[in-house]
Amino acid sequence: MFDDVDFKSKSYIYNPVKFVPGKCLEEQFLDEDLFQVNYDLEDIHYTIDVGWYPAFSTSGSFRIVIVKNCNWDEFLYEKRTSDYGQLHKYMGECVAIVKQLLESTEYFA
């Protein structure tokens, strides 16, 4: 889904189903669990998560969020779009935010 993005993650990346840009929505597997990348460092845990809401509805949209320490009630970042190009831009923003948050740590050493 984001094969061209350098996440610099040393943790798990979850990408069960490939979303195919340009393929009509009716033919896609539009689920809440489309993509996730994690950044784990001692007691700090960031997750970038992408899903489609409501699941399986062609009138839905992608939701991309950044979560800190598994607190799914308070997102550090949240955007919605039905456009894959816009989603890709939002992913770039998310990666930049997490990199900045981890900049003072040894994560990228």
N, C-alpha and C positions, 0 to 999 in steps of 0.2 A: 504494500500500500504506500509506503514511503521509502522505497528502495534507494532513492537518491539522497536521503537525509543522513548526515553524519551525527548520530545521537551521542556518540562518545560515552555510551552507557556500558558499565561493566556488569550490569545486572540483567535480569530477564527481560526479553522483548516478546510480547504475545501478539501474534499475527495469524490467527487461525484461518481466516478466509480472505482471499485477495479481492479487494474492491477494484473493479476495472473502470478507470476513467473513460468516458465516451460510450460505455455500454448502457443501455436504457435501464432506468431504475427498476422496472418490473422484472428484469432478469437478474438482479443483484440479490445477494443474501444480506438484507438490511436488518442487522441485529444490533442490540445494545452493546455487544462485545465484539468490536471490530479490530481494535488495536490498542496495545498498552506497552509503554516502556517505563522501566523503573530505574531509579538511581538510589542506591543504598550505601550509606556510609555510617558505620557505628549506630548512633541513635537518631540519625537523620534519614528520612525516607521520602523521596518525591516520586510521584507517579504522574505521567501524562497519559490520559485515557481518551479514546475516541469511540463513540458509539452512535447509533442511529435511533432517534426517538420521535414518535413512538415506533417501537420495533415493527418491522415488516410493513409499515405504511408508506406508500409512495408520496404521501403528502407530508411526511416528516422531514427531519433535517439531521445533519451531523451535529454532535455536541462534542466539543473538545475541552478538557479541563486539566488543571494541575491541582494535585492533592498533596498535602504535606502530612506525613506520619499517619496515613490511612484515615484522616478526618474527612469523610465523604459528605459531611454536613456543611463544611465551609471550604469552598474552592479558592485557591489563590488566583485562578484565572478561569474564565468560562466564556466561550463563544459558541454561536450556532450559525450554521449555514447549510444550504442544500447544494452549494456549488463546490465541486472538488478542488478547483483551483484556489478558491478562497480558503478552503480547509487546509490545503498545503501551505498557504501563507501563514495561517494561524499556527500550524505545527512549527514552522520556523520561529515564530514568536515565542512559543512555549519552550522550545529547546534553548533559545537565547536567555530566557528568564531563568530556567533551571541552571544553566551554566553560570550565570551571574550569581545566583544564590549559593552555588557550590564553589565559587571562585576562591574564597578564602580558605578552603579546605584542601586536603591532599588528594581529593577524588580524581583529578585529571593528571596527577603526577605520573 
